[in-house]
Amino acid sequence: MQTRVRMRYEATTMEEREFSVSEAPSVPEFAAPEERIMKPRRAAPADVVRPTRAEVSLDALRCNLHAIRQKAAGAKVWAVLKADAYGHGAPAVARTLERAKVDGFCVALVEEGVELREAGITGPILVMGGYYGRAYEEMLARRLTPVVYDREHLETFARLVRARGGEPLAVHLKVDTGMARLGVRPEEIPAFAEALAAHPELRVEGLMTHLASADAPTTESLEHQQSRFEATSKTLALLGIRPTYRHAANSAALLREMARYDAVRPGIALFGVAPTIDGVSMAAGSGRDADLVPSLRVRSEIIALRDVPAGETVGYSGLFRTSRPSRIATVAMGYADGLARALTNRGSFLVRGKRAPVAGAVSMDMTMIDVTDHPGAVLGDEVVILGRQEGPFGRDEITLDELAAHAGTISWEVLTHLSRRVPRFYREA
């Protein structure tokens, strides 16, 4: 059965395009309504009043997937879409990547896997977080692939498979090679393999680990983890366990062309961001970040303007004081939208193609900027918080790394803090 779904893309001018998509499969009732997995809803573009929004380039996602495939050197590419696809909106990103023939998806939470299935995603989905609560049965019903490292995982999944009948359940075994977070320690592998042998209802399809320092200045830690991972693979093979897929590489290891094995798990690189070492992109020297293209642009508008005499304060606690007669613009975005409060009196936004410094404290819903040096700035002018802008004063770009540096954090946090109050608009270009 087909249903008509209208999706809106923000380009130079707004235009609507229609796509026919298969109706999502019906959702079985696994629990009482009060026990069902509930998910918060993001602001929908059709309901937006404020001018603040995040624009996601679907073409950039496809370009980044192509660049990643080149780096993967034949390994399967499983897109990591945890944390709402790093703030980009997991359902739309997943649909785009699935159409582009990505090999599979990785998420952290059961809830994230459920969201992708409800969005119509049919490809493999690996749930890496390993916490299943009371959702073991839902994992099976949604065809989500579990990561196992605890005997409770084995016992519970095996019992459910026996009750349902059918083929053994494919699982991925996680080994802790140095992260000290989740996974079976290498010295515990023989005992865990024995426990697996006692549960023929489970089939070890994959072996994985998590790299702790793939973006470190040296590769010593990465090489150590690889060595332990490969030793574990050999131990398991001697015990009769030979997974189809071994996987370890995140974006940093992938760009270093290390630990690629049978599959790779890129996350932030899918969104056009290369991890850095000492402030230098790991992919520098091969075009623009190895042909990675930033996929996200965040913009708002000037919603108020005022002339402020020299010596006056601006914003909460008077943290900015004008040194000259100044023109202060108010922008409709604040820390409740994901803008770091640490940007107070730090960093700039783009107005008319030129940087305008943040003036005073970032407040919950609004931020002030100094546009004294932007003659002609008016109400409704576009303000770019992240991304490129071209205007009468030139062309410039606010990068993710720049925002992260001003906020004293990492690019991953900047992306994932983008609030659900900010609607995502999806563009083809």
Contacts in CASP RR format, 6 or more apart in sequence:
PFRMAT RR
TARGET T0000
AUTHOR 0000-0000-0000
METHOD contacts of the structure
MODEL  1
MQTRVRMRYEATTMEEREFSVSEAPSVPEFAAPEERIMKPRRAAPADVVR
PTRAEVSLDALRCNLHAIRQKAAGAKVWAVLKADAYGHGAPAVARTLERA
KVDGFCVALVEEGVELREAGITGPILVMGGYYGRAYEEMLARRLTPVVYD
REHLETFARLVRARGGEPLAVHLKVDTGMARLGVRPEEIPAFAEALAAHP
ELRVEGLMTHLASADAPTTESLEHQQSRFEATSKTLALLGIRPTYRHAAN
SAALLREMARYDAVRPGIALFGVAPTIDGVSMAAGSGRDADLVPSLRVRS
EIIALRDVPAGETVGYSGLFRTSRPSRIATVAMGYADGLARALTNRGSFL
VRGKRAPVAGAVSMDMTMIDVTDHPGAVLGDEVVILGRQEGPFGRDEITL
DELAAHAGTISWEVLTHLSRRVPRFYREA
1 22 0 8 1.000
1 23 0 8 1.000
2 20 0 8 1.000
2 21 0 8 1.000
2 22 0 8 1.000
2 23 0 8 1.000
3 20 0 8 1.000
3 21 0 8 1.000
3 23 0 8 1.000
4 18 0 8 1.000
4 20 0 8 1.000
5 18 0 8 1.000
5 19 0 8 1.000
5 20 0 8 1.000
5 21 0 8 1.000
6 16 0 8 1.000
6 18 0 8 1.000
7 16 0 8 1.000
7 17 0 8 1.000
7 18 0 8 1.000
7 19 0 8 1.000
7 92 0 8 1.000
7 426 0 8 1.000
8 14 0 8 1.000
8 16 0 8 1.000
8 45 0 8 1.000
8 46 0 8 1.000
8 425 0 8 1.000
8 426 0 8 1.000
9 15 0 8 1.000
9 16 0 8 1.000
9 17 0 8 1.000
9 425 0 8 1.000
9 426 0 8 1.000
9 427 0 8 1.000
9 428 0 8 1.000
10 53 0 8 1.000
10 55 0 8 1.000
10 425 0 8 1.000
10 426 0 8 1.000
10 427 0 8 1.000
11 427 0 8 1.000
11 428 0 8 1.000
11 429 0 8 1.000
17 428 0 8 1.000
21 95 0 8 1.000
21 120 0 8 1.000
22 120 0 8 1.000
24 117 0 8 1.000
24 118 0 8 1.000
24 119 0 8 1.000
24 120 0 8 1.000
25 117 0 8 1.000
25 120 0 8 1.000
27 118 0 8 1.000
28 141 0 8 1.000
30 36 0 8 1.000
30 137 0 8 1.000
30 138 0 8 1.000
30 141 0 8 1.000
31 134 0 8 1.000
31 138 0 8 1.000
35 134 0 8 1.000
37 110 0 8 1.000
37 111 0 8 1.000
37 114 0 8 1.000
37 135 0 8 1.000
37 138 0 8 1.000
39 111 0 8 1.000
39 114 0 8 1.000
39 115 0 8 1.000
40 420 0 8 1.000
41 420 0 8 1.000
42 84 0 8 1.000
42 89 0 8 1.000
42 420 0 8 1.000
42 423 0 8 1.000
42 424 0 8 1.000
43 420 0 8 1.000
43 421 0 8 1.000
43 422 0 8 1.000
43 423 0 8 1.000
44 423 0 8 1.000
45 53 0 8 1.000
45 423 0 8 1.000
45 424 0 8 1.000
45 425 0 8 1.000
47 423 0 8 1.000
48 423 0 8 1.000
50 300 0 8 1.000
50 332 0 8 1.000
51 299 0 8 1.000
51 300 0 8 1.000
51 301 0 8 1.000
51 303 0 8 1.000
51 332 0 8 1.000
51 380 0 8 1.000
52 298 0 8 1.000
52 299 0 8 1.000
52 300 0 8 1.000
52 301 0 8 1.000
52 332 0 8 1.000
52 333 0 8 1.000
52 337 0 8 1.000
52 421 0 8 1.000
52 422 0 8 1.000
53 298 0 8 1.000
53 299 0 8 1.000
53 300 0 8 1.000
53 422 0 8 1.000
53 423 0 8 1.000
53 424 0 8 1.000
53 425 0 8 1.000
54 87 0 8 1.000
54 88 0 8 1.000
54 296 0 8 1.000
54 297 0 8 1.000
54 298 0 8 1.000
54 418 0 8 1.000
54 422 0 8 1.000
54 423 0 8 1.000
54 424 0 8 1.000
54 425 0 8 1.000
55 296 0 8 1.000
55 297 0 8 1.000
55 298 0 8 1.000
55 299 0 8 1.000
55 424 0 8 1.000
55 425 0 8 1.000
55 426 0 8 1.000
55 427 0 8 1.000
56 88 0 8 1.000
56 89 0 8 1.000
56 92 0 8 1.000
56 93 0 8 1.000
56 295 0 8 1.000
56 296 0 8 1.000
56 424 0 8 1.000
56 425 0 8 1.000
56 426 0 8 1.000
56 427 0 8 1.000
57 293 0 8 1.000
57 295 0 8 1.000
57 296 0 8 1.000
57 297 0 8 1.000
57 427 0 8 1.000
57 428 0 8 1.000
57 429 0 8 1.000
58 92 0 8 1.000
58 96 0 8 1.000
58 426 0 8 1.000
58 427 0 8 1.000
58 428 0 8 1.000
59 427 0 8 1.000
59 428 0 8 1.000
59 429 0 8 1.000
60 271 0 8 1.000
60 272 0 8 1.000
60 293 0 8 1.000
60 294 0 8 1.000
60 295 0 8 1.000
61 93 0 8 1.000
61 96 0 8 1.000
61 97 0 8 1.000
61 100 0 8 1.000
61 270 0 8 1.000
61 271 0 8 1.000
61 295 0 8 1.000
62 96 0 8 1.000
62 97 0 8 1.000
62 100 0 8 1.000
63 291 0 8 1.000
63 292 0 8 1.000
63 293 0 8 1.000
64 269 0 8 1.000
64 270 0 8 1.000
64 271 0 8 1.000
64 272 0 8 1.000
64 292 0 8 1.000
64 293 0 8 1.000
64 295 0 8 1.000
65 77 0 8 1.000
65 79 0 8 1.000
65 97 0 8 1.000
65 100 0 8 1.000
65 102 0 8 1.000
65 270 0 8 1.000
66 291 0 8 1.000
67 269 0 8 1.000
67 290 0 8 1.000
67 291 0 8 1.000
67 292 0 8 1.000
68 77 0 8 1.000
68 254 0 8 1.000
68 264 0 8 1.000
68 266 0 8 1.000
68 269 0 8 1.000
68 270 0 8 1.000
69 77 0 8 1.000
70 291 0 8 1.000
71 254 0 8 1.000
71 255 0 8 1.000
71 257 0 8 1.000
71 264 0 8 1.000
71 290 0 8 1.000
72 254 0 8 1.000
72 260 0 8 1.000
72 264 0 8 1.000
73 257 0 8 1.000
73 260 0 8 1.000
75 247 0 8 1.000
75 249 0 8 1.000
75 260 0 8 1.000
75 261 0 8 1.000
75 262 0 8 1.000
75 263 0 8 1.000
75 264 0 8 1.000
76 103 0 8 1.000
76 104 0 8 1.000
76 245 0 8 1.000
76 262 0 8 1.000
76 263 0 8 1.000
76 264 0 8 1.000
77 102 0 8 1.000
77 103 0 8 1.000
77 104 0 8 1.000
77 263 0 8 1.000
77 264 0 8 1.000
77 266 0 8 1.000
78 102 0 8 1.000
78 103 0 8 1.000
78 104 0 8 1.000
78 105 0 8 1.000
78 106 0 8 1.000
78 124 0 8 1.000
78 126 0 8 1.000
78 247 0 8 1.000
78 263 0 8 1.000
78 264 0 8 1.000
78 265 0 8 1.000
79 93 0 8 1.000
79 94 0 8 1.000
79 97 0 8 1.000
79 102 0 8 1.000
79 104 0 8 1.000
79 105 0 8 1.000
79 106 0 8 1.000
79 266 0 8 1.000
79 267 0 8 1.000
79 270 0 8 1.000
80 105 0 8 1.000
80 106 0 8 1.000
80 107 0 8 1.000
80 250 0 8 1.000
80 265 0 8 1.000
80 266 0 8 1.000
80 267 0 8 1.000
80 270 0 8 1.000
81 90 0 8 1.000
81 93 0 8 1.000
81 94 0 8 1.000
81 105 0 8 1.000
81 106 0 8 1.000
81 107 0 8 1.000
81 112 0 8 1.000
81 116 0 8 1.000
81 267 0 8 1.000
82 106 0 8 1.000
82 107 0 8 1.000
82 108 0 8 1.000
82 109 0 8 1.000
82 112 0 8 1.000
82 128 0 8 1.000
83 108 0 8 1.000
83 415 0 8 1.000
83 416 0 8 1.000
84 90 0 8 1.000
84 112 0 8 1.000
84 416 0 8 1.000
85 93 0 8 1.000
85 94 0 8 1.000
85 271 0 8 1.000
86 267 0 8 1.000
86 268 0 8 1.000
86 270 0 8 1.000
86 271 0 8 1.000
86 412 0 8 1.000
86 415 0 8 1.000
86 416 0 8 1.000
87 296 0 8 1.000
87 415 0 8 1.000
87 416 0 8 1.000
87 418 0 8 1.000
87 424 0 8 1.000
88 271 0 8 1.000
88 295 0 8 1.000
88 296 0 8 1.000
88 415 0 8 1.000
88 424 0 8 1.000
89 424 0 8 1.000
90 107 0 8 1.000
90 112 0 8 1.000
90 115 0 8 1.000
90 116 0 8 1.000
90 119 0 8 1.000
91 115 0 8 1.000
91 116 0 8 1.000
91 118 0 8 1.000
91 119 0 8 1.000
91 121 0 8 1.000
92 424 0 8 1.000
92 426 0 8 1.000
93 270 0 8 1.000
94 105 0 8 1.000
94 116 0 8 1.000
94 119 0 8 1.000
94 121 0 8 1.000
95 119 0 8 1.000
95 120 0 8 1.000
95 121 0 8 1.000
97 105 0 8 1.000
97 270 0 8 1.000
98 104 0 8 1.000
98 121 0 8 1.000
98 122 0 8 1.000
98 123 0 8 1.000
103 124 0 8 1.000
103 263 0 8 1.000
104 123 0 8 1.000
104 124 0 8 1.000
104 125 0 8 1.000
104 126 0 8 1.000
105 113 0 8 1.000
105 116 0 8 1.000
105 121 0 8 1.000
105 123 0 8 1.000
105 124 0 8 1.000
105 125 0 8 1.000
105 126 0 8 1.000
106 125 0 8 1.000
106 126 0 8 1.000
106 128 0 8 1.000
106 265 0 8 1.000
107 113 0 8 1.000
107 116 0 8 1.000
107 125 0 8 1.000
107 126 0 8 1.000
107 127 0 8 1.000
107 128 0 8 1.000
108 127 0 8 1.000
108 128 0 8 1.000
108 129 0 8 1.000
109 127 0 8 1.000
109 129 0 8 1.000
109 131 0 8 1.000
110 127 0 8 1.000
110 131 0 8 1.000
110 132 0 8 1.000
110 133 0 8 1.000
110 135 0 8 1.000
110 138 0 8 1.000
110 139 0 8 1.000
110 144 0 8 1.000
112 127 0 8 1.000
113 125 0 8 1.000
113 127 0 8 1.000
113 142 0 8 1.000
113 144 0 8 1.000
114 138 0 8 1.000
114 142 0 8 1.000
114 144 0 8 1.000
116 125 0 8 1.000
117 125 0 8 1.000
117 142 0 8 1.000
117 143 0 8 1.000
117 144 0 8 1.000
124 145 0 8 1.000
125 142 0 8 1.000
125 143 0 8 1.000
125 144 0 8 1.000
125 145 0 8 1.000
126 144 0 8 1.000
126 145 0 8 1.000
126 147 0 8 1.000
126 172 0 8 1.000
127 139 0 8 1.000
127 144 0 8 1.000
127 145 0 8 1.000
127 146 0 8 1.000
127 147 0 8 1.000
128 147 0 8 1.000
128 174 0 8 1.000
128 208 0 8 1.000
129 147 0 8 1.000
129 182 0 8 1.000
130 146 0 8 1.000
130 147 0 8 1.000
130 148 0 8 1.000
130 149 0 8 1.000
130 150 0 8 1.000
130 153 0 8 1.000
130 174 0 8 1.000
130 182 0 8 1.000
132 139 0 8 1.000
132 146 0 8 1.000
132 153 0 8 1.000
132 156 0 8 1.000
136 156 0 8 1.000
136 157 0 8 1.000
136 160 0 8 1.000
137 160 0 8 1.000
138 144 0 8 1.000
139 146 0 8 1.000
139 157 0 8 1.000
140 157 0 8 1.000
140 160 0 8 1.000
140 161 0 8 1.000
140 164 0 8 1.000
140 169 0 8 1.000
145 170 0 8 1.000
145 171 0 8 1.000
145 172 0 8 1.000
145 205 0 8 1.000
146 153 0 8 1.000
146 157 0 8 1.000
146 169 0 8 1.000
146 171 0 8 1.000
146 172 0 8 1.000
147 171 0 8 1.000
147 172 0 8 1.000
147 173 0 8 1.000
147 174 0 8 1.000
147 208 0 8 1.000
148 154 0 8 1.000
148 157 0 8 1.000
148 171 0 8 1.000
148 172 0 8 1.000
148 173 0 8 1.000
148 174 0 8 1.000
148 202 0 8 1.000
149 173 0 8 1.000
149 174 0 8 1.000
149 175 0 8 1.000
149 176 0 8 1.000
149 182 0 8 1.000
149 183 0 8 1.000
149 184 0 8 1.000
149 192 0 8 1.000
151 192 0 8 1.000
151 195 0 8 1.000
153 171 0 8 1.000
154 195 0 8 1.000
154 196 0 8 1.000
154 199 0 8 1.000
154 202 0 8 1.000
155 199 0 8 1.000
157 169 0 8 1.000
157 171 0 8 1.000
157 199 0 8 1.000
157 201 0 8 1.000
157 202 0 8 1.000
158 169 0 8 1.000
158 199 0 8 1.000
158 201 0 8 1.000
158 202 0 8 1.000
161 168 0 8 1.000
161 169 0 8 1.000
161 201 0 8 1.000
161 202 0 8 1.000
162 201 0 8 1.000
168 200 0 8 1.000
168 201 0 8 1.000
168 202 0 8 1.000
168 203 0 8 1.000
169 201 0 8 1.000
169 202 0 8 1.000
169 203 0 8 1.000
170 203 0 8 1.000
170 205 0 8 1.000
170 206 0 8 1.000
171 202 0 8 1.000
171 203 0 8 1.000
171 204 0 8 1.000
171 205 0 8 1.000
171 206 0 8 1.000
172 204 0 8 1.000
172 205 0 8 1.000
172 206 0 8 1.000
172 207 0 8 1.000
172 208 0 8 1.000
172 243 0 8 1.000
172 245 0 8 1.000
173 184 0 8 1.000
173 192 0 8 1.000
173 196 0 8 1.000
173 204 0 8 1.000
173 206 0 8 1.000
173 207 0 8 1.000
173 208 0 8 1.000
173 236 0 8 1.000
173 241 0 8 1.000
173 243 0 8 1.000
174 182 0 8 1.000
174 183 0 8 1.000
174 184 0 8 1.000
174 208 0 8 1.000
174 209 0 8 1.000
174 210 0 8 1.000
175 183 0 8 1.000
175 184 0 8 1.000
175 185 0 8 1.000
175 186 0 8 1.000
175 189 0 8 1.000
175 207 0 8 1.000
175 208 0 8 1.000
175 209 0 8 1.000
175 228 0 8 1.000
175 229 0 8 1.000
175 232 0 8 1.000
176 182 0 8 1.000
176 183 0 8 1.000
176 184 0 8 1.000
176 185 0 8 1.000
176 186 0 8 1.000
176 209 0 8 1.000
176 210 0 8 1.000
177 186 0 8 1.000
177 209 0 8 1.000
177 224 0 8 1.000
177 225 0 8 1.000
177 226 0 8 1.000
177 228 0 8 1.000
177 229 0 8 1.000
177 232 0 8 1.000
178 212 0 8 1.000
178 224 0 8 1.000
178 225 0 8 1.000
178 228 0 8 1.000
179 209 0 8 1.000
179 210 0 8 1.000
179 211 0 8 1.000
179 212 0 8 1.000
181 210 0 8 1.000
182 210 0 8 1.000
183 209 0 8 1.000
184 192 0 8 1.000
186 228 0 8 1.000
186 231 0 8 1.000
186 232 0 8 1.000
186 235 0 8 1.000
189 232 0 8 1.000
189 235 0 8 1.000
189 236 0 8 1.000
189 239 0 8 1.000
190 235 0 8 1.000
190 239 0 8 1.000
193 235 0 8 1.000
193 236 0 8 1.000
193 239 0 8 1.000
193 240 0 8 1.000
193 241 0 8 1.000
194 239 0 8 1.000
196 202 0 8 1.000
196 204 0 8 1.000
196 241 0 8 1.000
197 239 0 8 1.000
204 236 0 8 1.000
204 241 0 8 1.000
204 243 0 8 1.000
205 243 0 8 1.000
205 244 0 8 1.000
205 245 0 8 1.000
206 243 0 8 1.000
206 244 0 8 1.000
206 245 0 8 1.000
206 246 0 8 1.000
206 247 0 8 1.000
207 229 0 8 1.000
207 232 0 8 1.000
207 233 0 8 1.000
207 236 0 8 1.000
207 243 0 8 1.000
207 245 0 8 1.000
207 246 0 8 1.000
207 247 0 8 1.000
208 246 0 8 1.000
208 247 0 8 1.000
208 248 0 8 1.000
209 225 0 8 1.000
209 228 0 8 1.000
209 229 0 8 1.000
209 248 0 8 1.000
210 248 0 8 1.000
210 250 0 8 1.000
211 222 0 8 1.000
211 225 0 8 1.000
211 248 0 8 1.000
211 249 0 8 1.000
211 250 0 8 1.000
211 252 0 8 1.000
211 253 0 8 1.000
211 259 0 8 1.000
212 221 0 8 1.000
212 225 0 8 1.000
213 221 0 8 1.000
213 222 0 8 1.000
214 222 0 8 1.000
214 249 0 8 1.000
214 250 0 8 1.000
214 252 0 8 1.000
214 253 0 8 1.000
214 256 0 8 1.000
214 258 0 8 1.000
214 259 0 8 1.000
214 275 0 8 1.000
215 252 0 8 1.000
215 275 0 8 1.000
215 276 0 8 1.000
215 277 0 8 1.000
215 282 0 8 1.000
216 222 0 8 1.000
216 277 0 8 1.000
217 277 0 8 1.000
217 278 0 8 1.000
219 256 0 8 1.000
219 258 0 8 1.000
222 253 0 8 1.000
222 256 0 8 1.000
222 258 0 8 1.000
222 259 0 8 1.000
223 258 0 8 1.000
225 248 0 8 1.000
225 259 0 8 1.000
226 248 0 8 1.000
226 258 0 8 1.000
226 259 0 8 1.000
229 246 0 8 1.000
229 248 0 8 1.000
229 259 0 8 1.000
233 246 0 8 1.000
236 242 0 8 1.000
236 243 0 8 1.000
244 262 0 8 1.000
245 261 0 8 1.000
245 262 0 8 1.000
245 263 0 8 1.000
246 261 0 8 1.000
246 262 0 8 1.000
246 263 0 8 1.000
247 261 0 8 1.000
247 262 0 8 1.000
247 263 0 8 1.000
247 264 0 8 1.000
247 265 0 8 1.000
248 259 0 8 1.000
248 261 0 8 1.000
248 265 0 8 1.000
249 258 0 8 1.000
249 259 0 8 1.000
249 260 0 8 1.000
249 261 0 8 1.000
249 264 0 8 1.000
249 265 0 8 1.000
249 266 0 8 1.000
250 265 0 8 1.000
250 266 0 8 1.000
250 267 0 8 1.000
251 266 0 8 1.000
251 267 0 8 1.000
251 268 0 8 1.000
251 269 0 8 1.000
251 270 0 8 1.000
251 273 0 8 1.000
251 274 0 8 1.000
251 275 0 8 1.000
252 275 0 8 1.000
252 282 0 8 1.000
253 259 0 8 1.000
253 260 0 8 1.000
253 264 0 8 1.000
254 260 0 8 1.000
254 264 0 8 1.000
254 266 0 8 1.000
254 269 0 8 1.000
255 269 0 8 1.000
255 274 0 8 1.000
255 275 0 8 1.000
255 282 0 8 1.000
255 283 0 8 1.000
255 290 0 8 1.000
256 282 0 8 1.000
268 275 0 8 1.000
268 411 0 8 1.000
268 412 0 8 1.000
268 415 0 8 1.000
269 292 0 8 1.000
270 295 0 8 1.000
271 294 0 8 1.000
271 295 0 8 1.000
271 296 0 8 1.000
271 415 0 8 1.000
272 289 0 8 1.000
272 292 0 8 1.000
272 293 0 8 1.000
272 294 0 8 1.000
272 295 0 8 1.000
273 289 0 8 1.000
273 292 0 8 1.000
273 294 0 8 1.000
273 400 0 8 1.000
273 401 0 8 1.000
273 411 0 8 1.000
273 415 0 8 1.000
274 281 0 8 1.000
274 282 0 8 1.000
274 283 0 8 1.000
274 284 0 8 1.000
274 289 0 8 1.000
274 290 0 8 1.000
274 292 0 8 1.000
275 281 0 8 1.000
275 282 0 8 1.000
276 282 0 8 1.000
276 401 0 8 1.000
279 401 0 8 1.000
281 289 0 8 1.000
283 289 0 8 1.000
283 290 0 8 1.000
283 292 0 8 1.000
294 387 0 8 1.000
294 399 0 8 1.000
294 400 0 8 1.000
296 386 0 8 1.000
296 387 0 8 1.000
296 400 0 8 1.000
296 415 0 8 1.000
297 384 0 8 1.000
297 386 0 8 1.000
297 387 0 8 1.000
297 388 0 8 1.000
298 333 0 8 1.000
298 384 0 8 1.000
298 385 0 8 1.000
298 386 0 8 1.000
298 387 0 8 1.000
298 418 0 8 1.000
298 422 0 8 1.000
299 382 0 8 1.000
299 383 0 8 1.000
299 384 0 8 1.000
299 385 0 8 1.000
300 331 0 8 1.000
300 332 0 8 1.000
300 333 0 8 1.000
300 382 0 8 1.000
300 383 0 8 1.000
300 385 0 8 1.000
301 331 0 8 1.000
301 332 0 8 1.000
301 379 0 8 1.000
301 380 0 8 1.000
301 381 0 8 1.000
301 382 0 8 1.000
301 383 0 8 1.000
302 329 0 8 1.000
302 330 0 8 1.000
302 331 0 8 1.000
302 351 0 8 1.000
302 371 0 8 1.000
302 377 0 8 1.000
302 378 0 8 1.000
302 379 0 8 1.000
302 380 0 8 1.000
302 381 0 8 1.000
302 383 0 8 1.000
303 330 0 8 1.000
303 331 0 8 1.000
303 332 0 8 1.000
303 366 0 8 1.000
303 379 0 8 1.000
303 380 0 8 1.000
304 329 0 8 1.000
304 330 0 8 1.000
304 379 0 8 1.000
305 327 0 8 1.000
305 328 0 8 1.000
305 329 0 8 1.000
305 330 0 8 1.000
305 371 0 8 1.000
305 377 0 8 1.000
305 378 0 8 1.000
305 379 0 8 1.000
306 327 0 8 1.000
306 328 0 8 1.000
307 325 0 8 1.000
307 326 0 8 1.000
307 327 0 8 1.000
307 328 0 8 1.000
308 314 0 8 1.000
308 322 0 8 1.000
308 325 0 8 1.000
308 326 0 8 1.000
308 327 0 8 1.000
308 328 0 8 1.000
309 322 0 8 1.000
309 325 0 8 1.000
310 322 0 8 1.000
310 323 0 8 1.000
310 324 0 8 1.000
310 325 0 8 1.000
310 326 0 8 1.000
311 321 0 8 1.000
311 322 0 8 1.000
311 323 0 8 1.000
312 321 0 8 1.000
312 322 0 8 1.000
313 319 0 8 1.000
313 320 0 8 1.000
313 321 0 8 1.000
313 322 0 8 1.000
314 320 0 8 1.000
314 321 0 8 1.000
314 322 0 8 1.000
314 328 0 8 1.000
314 359 0 8 1.000
314 360 0 8 1.000
314 368 0 8 1.000
315 359 0 8 1.000
315 360 0 8 1.000
315 361 0 8 1.000
315 363 0 8 1.000
315 368 0 8 1.000
316 360 0 8 1.000
316 361 0 8 1.000
316 363 0 8 1.000
317 361 0 8 1.000
318 360 0 8 1.000
318 361 0 8 1.000
319 344 0 8 1.000
319 345 0 8 1.000
319 360 0 8 1.000
319 361 0 8 1.000
320 345 0 8 1.000
320 359 0 8 1.000
320 360 0 8 1.000
320 361 0 8 1.000
320 368 0 8 1.000
322 328 0 8 1.000
324 372 0 8 1.000
325 372 0 8 1.000
326 359 0 8 1.000
326 370 0 8 1.000
326 372 0 8 1.000
327 370 0 8 1.000
327 371 0 8 1.000
327 372 0 8 1.000
327 374 0 8 1.000
327 377 0 8 1.000
328 359 0 8 1.000
328 368 0 8 1.000
328 369 0 8 1.000
328 370 0 8 1.000
328 371 0 8 1.000
329 351 0 8 1.000
329 356 0 8 1.000
329 368 0 8 1.000
329 369 0 8 1.000
329 370 0 8 1.000
329 371 0 8 1.000
329 377 0 8 1.000
329 381 0 8 1.000
329 383 0 8 1.000
330 366 0 8 1.000
330 367 0 8 1.000
330 368 0 8 1.000
331 349 0 8 1.000
331 366 0 8 1.000
331 367 0 8 1.000
331 368 0 8 1.000
331 369 0 8 1.000
331 383 0 8 1.000
331 385 0 8 1.000
332 365 0 8 1.000
332 366 0 8 1.000
333 339 0 8 1.000
333 365 0 8 1.000
333 366 0 8 1.000
333 367 0 8 1.000
333 383 0 8 1.000
333 385 0 8 1.000
333 422 0 8 1.000
334 362 0 8 1.000
334 363 0 8 1.000
334 364 0 8 1.000
334 365 0 8 1.000
334 366 0 8 1.000
334 367 0 8 1.000
335 341 0 8 1.000
335 362 0 8 1.000
335 363 0 8 1.000
335 364 0 8 1.000
336 364 0 8 1.000
336 365 0 8 1.000
336 419 0 8 1.000
336 421 0 8 1.000
337 365 0 8 1.000
337 418 0 8 1.000
337 419 0 8 1.000
337 421 0 8 1.000
337 422 0 8 1.000
338 417 0 8 1.000
338 418 0 8 1.000
338 419 0 8 1.000
338 422 0 8 1.000
339 362 0 8 1.000
339 367 0 8 1.000
339 385 0 8 1.000
340 362 0 8 1.000
340 403 0 8 1.000
340 406 0 8 1.000
340 407 0 8 1.000
340 408 0 8 1.000
340 409 0 8 1.000
340 414 0 8 1.000
340 417 0 8 1.000
341 361 0 8 1.000
341 362 0 8 1.000
342 406 0 8 1.000
342 407 0 8 1.000
342 408 0 8 1.000
342 409 0 8 1.000
343 358 0 8 1.000
343 362 0 8 1.000
343 367 0 8 1.000
343 403 0 8 1.000
343 406 0 8 1.000
343 407 0 8 1.000
344 358 0 8 1.000
344 360 0 8 1.000
344 361 0 8 1.000
344 362 0 8 1.000
345 357 0 8 1.000
345 358 0 8 1.000
345 359 0 8 1.000
345 360 0 8 1.000
345 361 0 8 1.000
346 358 0 8 1.000
346 406 0 8 1.000
346 407 0 8 1.000
347 357 0 8 1.000
347 358 0 8 1.000
347 402 0 8 1.000
347 406 0 8 1.000
348 355 0 8 1.000
348 356 0 8 1.000
348 357 0 8 1.000
348 358 0 8 1.000
348 369 0 8 1.000
348 398 0 8 1.000
349 355 0 8 1.000
349 356 0 8 1.000
349 358 0 8 1.000
349 367 0 8 1.000
349 369 0 8 1.000
349 383 0 8 1.000
349 384 0 8 1.000
349 385 0 8 1.000
349 398 0 8 1.000
350 356 0 8 1.000
350 383 0 8 1.000
350 384 0 8 1.000
350 387 0 8 1.000
350 388 0 8 1.000
350 389 0 8 1.000
350 396 0 8 1.000
350 397 0 8 1.000
350 398 0 8 1.000
351 369 0 8 1.000
351 371 0 8 1.000
351 374 0 8 1.000
351 377 0 8 1.000
351 381 0 8 1.000
351 382 0 8 1.000
351 383 0 8 1.000
351 384 0 8 1.000
351 389 0 8 1.000
352 374 0 8 1.000
352 376 0 8 1.000
352 377 0 8 1.000
352 381 0 8 1.000
352 389 0 8 1.000
352 391 0 8 1.000
352 392 0 8 1.000
352 393 0 8 1.000
352 394 0 8 1.000
353 389 0 8 1.000
353 390 0 8 1.000
353 391 0 8 1.000
353 392 0 8 1.000
353 393 0 8 1.000
353 394 0 8 1.000
353 395 0 8 1.000
353 396 0 8 1.000
354 373 0 8 1.000
354 374 0 8 1.000
354 391 0 8 1.000
354 393 0 8 1.000
354 394 0 8 1.000
354 396 0 8 1.000
355 396 0 8 1.000
356 369 0 8 1.000
356 370 0 8 1.000
356 371 0 8 1.000
356 373 0 8 1.000
356 374 0 8 1.000
356 383 0 8 1.000
357 369 0 8 1.000
357 370 0 8 1.000
358 367 0 8 1.000
358 368 0 8 1.000
358 369 0 8 1.000
359 368 0 8 1.000
359 369 0 8 1.000
359 370 0 8 1.000
360 368 0 8 1.000
369 383 0 8 1.000
371 377 0 8 1.000
374 393 0 8 1.000
382 389 0 8 1.000
384 398 0 8 1.000
385 398 0 8 1.000
385 403 0 8 1.000
386 398 0 8 1.000
386 399 0 8 1.000
386 400 0 8 1.000
386 403 0 8 1.000
386 414 0 8 1.000
387 397 0 8 1.000
387 398 0 8 1.000
387 399 0 8 1.000
388 395 0 8 1.000
388 396 0 8 1.000
388 397 0 8 1.000
389 395 0 8 1.000
389 396 0 8 1.000
389 397 0 8 1.000
400 411 0 8 1.000
400 414 0 8 1.000
400 415 0 8 1.000
401 411 0 8 1.000
403 411 0 8 1.000
403 414 0 8 1.000
404 410 0 8 1.000
404 411 0 8 1.000
404 413 0 8 1.000
404 414 0 8 1.000
407 413 0 8 1.000
407 414 0 8 1.000
END
